[in-house]
Amino acid sequence: MTTVNSEEKKTGYDPMLITDKGSGRKYYGGDQNWYGSNTMAFAGCGSVACANMLRMLAHKYPSKFNDEGVSGELRALTDNVYYKDEFTGLMGNIYKSMLVLEIPFIRKIYDSVKRDNKIFKIIPSSLGLSLNGFINGTLRYCMRRGLLLHAHSLPTAFCSYDRGLEFIREGIDRSGCVIMLTSLNRHPLRLYSGDNGELTGGSDTKKGVRSHFMTITGIEENKDGSSPLIKISTWGRAATVPFDKLNRSWHRTRAYTSCLYYFTPAGSAAVVRADMRKSLLVLVKAVLRGMFGWILPN
């Protein structure tokens, strides 16, 4: 797996592991199904990915998270052991800052029925979170709590194999993880049930993942020299997708809002505000790449 080089990173514990205080079970990152609201569980993958990213970033740059003026909610992310209840609360606070587009009347119906009701597949209660909304929501949440971040993004429609892999390696090295938004493009995903985020135990395959935020945490190189596996945290479990299949899914017009992101500490509030203003340009670039990416240089 890709190693993360940092003078500040804590050792001896994987920060992606979230512990259930009652059972002792360890999850590999957060799970949107932890939300009590059905609507939030339906549309909350972006806030979960943001919470995962902040957890990793806190262990990459603990001094930044412990600066004077940073909220206790963010300071707590530097602890080695972090519990599910606290993480669910963090996810909820981030969700509020993301300004997810909900349909109030339908949300009331959604939240009053069982979570496996067929209505979820027919009428969505939320339009979800946009590519640029994720950037703004993340920066807004953190700035209000005293943490200044700089956003790095790569729209991936028609992105070359080498450029996509380079960005992922760069983001893992500088931030600890990379957020991936899969748009209407589809790709497979193998979910594992191994303990402590290990790629062991039983697994099941999702054949057509789409419209979903996930957290890339590493790159597993194959000994036979074939395309590496991208290690992912989603739904509280470790997962993998062969990078060649992921990259292939980007070479479709319907990948027009697919994107990769990572975040690093910012030097000033001016940098944060500039990133928020430029987020709309990232969306425009993503749409243009989806429309004309097959003839545009990477």
C-alpha positions as CSV (number, residue, x, y, z in Angstrom):
1,M,0.0,0.0,0.0
2,T,1.1,3.6,-0.6
3,T,2.9,4.8,2.5
4,V,2.2,8.3,4.0
5,N,5.3,10.2,4.9
6,S,4.8,12.8,7.6
7,E,6.8,14.1,10.6
8,E,3.6,14.7,12.4
9,K,1.6,11.5,11.8
10,K,0.9,9.4,14.8
11,T,1.9,5.8,14.7
12,G,0.5,2.5,16.0
13,Y,-3.1,3.1,15.2
14,D,-5.0,3.4,11.9
15,P,-7.1,6.7,12.2
16,M,-9.7,5.3,9.8
17,L,-10.8,2.8,12.5
18,I,-13.9,4.0,14.3
19,T,-14.8,2.0,17.5
20,D,-18.3,1.1,18.7
21,K,-17.9,1.8,22.5
22,G,-20.5,-0.9,23.4
23,S,-19.5,-3.9,21.3
24,G,-15.8,-3.0,20.7
25,R,-16.4,-3.5,16.9
26,K,-14.2,-1.4,14.7
27,Y,-15.5,0.1,11.5
28,Y,-13.3,1.3,8.6
29,G,-14.5,4.9,8.4
30,G,-18.0,6.2,8.8
31,D,-21.3,4.9,7.5
32,Q,-24.2,7.0,6.3
33,N,-26.6,4.3,7.6
34,W,-25.7,5.5,11.1
35,Y,-27.9,8.6,10.6
36,G,-31.2,8.3,12.4
37,S,-32.9,10.2,9.5
38,N,-33.7,8.2,6.3
39,T,-33.1,11.3,4.2
40,M,-29.7,11.9,5.7
41,A,-28.8,8.2,5.2
42,F,-29.9,8.5,1.6
43,A,-27.9,11.7,0.8
44,G,-25.2,11.7,3.6
45,C,-22.3,10.0,1.8
46,G,-20.6,13.4,1.2
47,S,-20.6,14.3,4.8
48,V,-19.2,10.9,5.8
49,A,-16.4,11.3,3.3
50,C,-15.6,14.7,4.7
51,A,-15.5,13.3,8.2
52,N,-13.2,10.5,7.1
53,M,-10.9,13.1,5.5
54,L,-10.8,15.3,8.6
55,R,-9.9,12.2,10.7
56,M,-7.0,11.4,8.4
57,L,-5.9,15.0,8.1
58,A,-5.9,15.4,11.9
59,H,-3.4,12.6,12.2
60,K,-1.4,14.0,9.4
61,Y,-1.2,17.6,10.8
62,P,-2.2,17.3,14.5
63,S,-0.6,20.6,15.4
64,K,-3.0,22.4,13.0
65,F,-6.0,20.8,14.7
66,N,-4.7,21.7,18.1
67,D,-4.1,25.4,17.3
68,E,-5.7,28.0,19.6
69,G,-9.2,28.8,18.2
70,V,-9.9,25.4,16.7
71,S,-13.1,23.8,18.1
72,G,-13.1,20.9,20.5
73,E,-15.0,18.8,17.9
74,L,-12.0,19.0,15.5
75,R,-9.4,18.7,18.3
76,A,-10.9,15.4,19.3
77,L,-10.1,14.0,15.9
78,T,-6.4,13.8,16.9
79,D,-7.1,11.2,19.5
80,N,-6.0,7.7,18.6
81,V,-9.2,6.0,19.6
82,Y,-12.4,7.6,18.3
83,Y,-15.9,6.3,18.9
84,K,-18.9,5.7,16.7
85,D,-21.3,7.9,18.6
86,E,-18.9,10.9,18.4
87,F,-18.2,10.3,14.8
88,T,-21.9,10.1,14.0
89,G,-22.4,13.5,15.7
90,L,-19.5,14.9,13.6
91,M,-21.1,13.6,10.4
92,G,-24.4,15.3,11.3
93,N,-22.8,18.7,12.0
94,I,-20.9,18.5,8.7
95,Y,-24.1,17.5,6.9
96,K,-25.7,20.7,8.1
97,S,-22.8,22.8,6.6
98,M,-23.0,21.0,3.3
99,L,-26.5,22.5,2.5
100,V,-27.7,19.3,0.9
101,L,-30.6,20.0,-1.4
102,E,-33.6,18.3,0.3
103,I,-37.3,18.3,-0.7
104,P,-38.9,19.1,2.7
105,F,-42.4,17.6,2.1
106,I,-40.9,14.4,0.7
107,R,-38.4,14.3,3.5
108,K,-41.2,14.0,6.0
109,I,-42.6,11.0,4.2
110,Y,-39.1,9.5,3.9
111,D,-38.3,9.8,7.5
112,S,-41.6,8.2,8.6
113,V,-41.3,4.9,6.8
114,K,-38.9,2.0,7.1
115,R,-35.5,2.5,5.6
116,D,-35.9,-0.5,3.2
117,N,-39.2,0.9,1.8
118,K,-39.4,0.7,-2.1
119,I,-40.3,4.4,-2.2
120,F,-36.6,5.2,-1.9
121,K,-36.0,3.7,-5.3
122,I,-38.8,5.7,-6.9
123,I,-38.9,9.2,-5.4
124,P,-35.7,10.7,-3.9
125,S,-36.2,13.0,-0.9
126,S,-33.0,14.8,-1.7
127,L,-31.1,15.9,-4.8
128,G,-27.9,15.1,-3.1
129,L,-24.6,17.1,-2.9
130,S,-23.0,18.8,-5.9
131,L,-19.3,18.6,-6.9
132,N,-18.7,22.3,-5.9
133,G,-21.1,22.0,-3.0
134,F,-18.8,19.5,-1.4
135,I,-15.9,21.9,-1.6
136,N,-17.8,24.8,-0.2
137,G,-19.5,22.7,2.5
138,T,-16.2,21.3,3.7
139,L,-14.4,24.7,3.8
140,R,-17.4,26.4,5.4
141,Y,-17.7,23.8,8.2
142,C,-14.0,23.9,9.0
143,M,-13.6,27.7,8.8
144,R,-16.4,28.2,11.2
145,R,-14.6,26.0,13.7
146,G,-11.2,27.7,13.3
147,L,-9.5,25.4,10.8
148,L,-8.4,26.8,7.5
149,L,-8.1,24.3,4.6
150,H,-7.1,24.6,0.9
151,A,-9.0,22.5,-1.6
152,H,-7.3,20.5,-4.4
153,S,-9.5,19.0,-7.1
154,L,-9.3,17.0,-10.3
155,P,-12.5,16.5,-12.5
156,T,-12.0,13.0,-13.8
157,A,-14.2,12.9,-17.0
158,F,-11.9,11.6,-19.7
159,C,-8.9,11.8,-17.3
160,S,-5.9,9.9,-18.4
161,Y,-4.8,6.8,-16.5
162,D,-1.5,8.3,-15.4
163,R,-2.9,11.7,-14.4
164,G,-5.6,10.1,-12.2
165,L,-3.2,7.8,-10.5
166,E,-0.7,10.6,-10.0
167,F,-3.3,12.8,-8.3
168,I,-4.4,9.9,-6.0
169,R,-0.8,9.2,-4.9
170,E,-0.2,12.9,-4.4
171,G,-3.3,13.3,-2.3
172,I,-2.6,10.3,-0.1
173,D,1.0,11.6,0.5
174,R,0.0,15.2,1.3
175,S,-3.4,14.6,3.0
176,G,-3.6,11.0,4.1
177,C,-6.6,10.2,1.8
178,V,-8.4,11.4,-1.3
179,I,-12.2,11.9,-1.7
180,M,-13.8,10.4,-4.8
181,L,-17.1,11.4,-6.3
182,T,-18.5,8.8,-8.7
183,S,-21.0,10.6,-10.9
184,L,-23.4,8.8,-13.3
185,N,-20.5,6.7,-14.5
186,R,-20.6,3.1,-13.0
187,H,-17.8,1.0,-11.7
188,P,-17.5,-2.2,-9.6
189,L,-16.6,-2.3,-6.0
190,R,-15.6,-5.2,-3.8
191,L,-16.5,-4.8,-0.1
192,Y,-14.7,-6.8,2.6
193,S,-15.7,-7.8,6.1
194,G,-12.2,-8.2,7.5
195,D,-11.3,-6.7,10.9
196,N,-9.4,-3.4,11.2
197,G,-9.8,-2.5,7.6
198,E,-8.0,-5.5,6.3
199,L,-8.8,-6.8,2.8
200,T,-9.7,-10.2,4.2
201,G,-12.8,-12.1,5.2
202,G,-15.9,-12.5,3.2
203,S,-16.6,-10.0,0.4
204,D,-19.4,-9.0,-1.9
205,T,-19.3,-7.2,-5.2
206,K,-21.3,-4.1,-6.1
207,K,-21.4,-4.1,-9.9
208,G,-22.6,-0.6,-10.6
209,V,-21.6,2.0,-8.0
210,R,-22.6,5.5,-9.0
211,S,-23.6,8.9,-7.5
212,H,-21.6,8.3,-4.4
213,F,-18.8,9.9,-2.4
214,M,-16.1,7.6,-1.1
215,T,-12.7,7.9,0.7
216,I,-9.6,6.5,-1.0
217,T,-7.1,5.5,1.7
218,G,-4.4,3.6,-0.2
219,I,-3.1,1.9,-3.3
220,E,-2.5,-1.9,-3.3
221,E,0.1,-2.9,-5.9
222,N,-0.5,-6.2,-7.6
223,K,2.6,-8.5,-7.6
224,D,1.9,-9.6,-11.2
225,G,2.3,-6.0,-12.4
226,S,-1.4,-5.6,-13.3
227,S,-3.4,-2.5,-12.6
228,P,-3.2,-1.6,-8.8
229,L,-6.2,-1.8,-6.5
230,I,-7.5,1.4,-5.1
231,K,-8.4,0.9,-1.4
232,I,-11.6,2.7,-0.3
233,S,-13.6,3.3,2.8
234,T,-17.4,3.3,2.3
235,W,-20.3,2.2,4.4
236,G,-18.0,1.6,7.3
237,R,-16.0,-1.1,5.5
238,A,-12.9,-1.5,3.4
239,A,-13.3,-1.9,-0.3
240,T,-11.3,-2.1,-3.5
241,V,-11.7,-1.2,-7.2
242,P,-9.1,-2.0,-9.9
243,F,-7.8,1.3,-11.0
244,D,-8.0,0.4,-14.7
245,K,-11.8,-0.3,-14.3
246,L,-12.2,2.9,-12.4
247,N,-10.4,4.9,-15.0
248,R,-12.3,3.3,-17.8
249,S,-15.6,4.4,-16.1
250,W,-14.3,8.0,-16.4
251,H,-14.2,7.8,-20.2
252,R,-17.9,8.3,-20.6
253,T,-19.9,11.5,-21.0
254,R,-22.0,10.5,-18.0
255,A,-18.8,11.0,-15.8
256,Y,-19.3,14.7,-16.3
257,T,-19.3,15.6,-12.6
258,S,-17.0,12.8,-11.3
259,C,-14.1,14.3,-9.3
260,L,-11.2,13.6,-7.0
261,Y,-10.4,15.9,-4.0
262,Y,-7.9,16.3,-1.2
263,F,-7.4,19.1,1.3
264,T,-4.3,20.6,3.0
265,P,-3.9,23.3,5.7
266,A,-4.3,26.8,4.3
267,G,-2.1,29.7,5.2
268,S,-4.9,32.3,5.5
269,A,-8.7,32.8,5.3
270,A,-8.2,34.6,2.0
271,V,-7.1,31.2,0.5
272,V,-10.2,29.6,1.8
273,R,-12.5,32.3,0.4
274,A,-10.7,32.1,-3.0
275,D,-11.3,28.3,-3.1
276,M,-14.9,28.8,-2.4
277,R,-15.2,31.4,-5.2
278,K,-13.4,29.1,-7.6
279,S,-15.4,26.0,-6.8
280,L,-18.0,27.0,-9.4
281,L,-15.2,27.1,-12.0
282,V,-14.3,23.5,-11.0
283,L,-17.9,22.5,-11.8
284,V,-17.8,24.3,-15.1
285,K,-14.5,22.6,-16.0
286,A,-15.9,19.2,-15.0
287,V,-19.0,19.7,-17.2
288,L,-16.8,20.8,-20.2
289,R,-14.6,17.8,-19.7
290,G,-17.6,15.6,-19.7
291,M,-18.8,17.1,-23.0
292,F,-15.5,17.6,-24.8
293,G,-12.9,15.7,-22.7
294,W,-12.3,13.2,-25.5
295,I,-10.6,16.0,-27.5
296,L,-9.2,18.1,-24.6
297,P,-5.6,17.5,-23.2
298,N,-5.4,16.2,-19.6
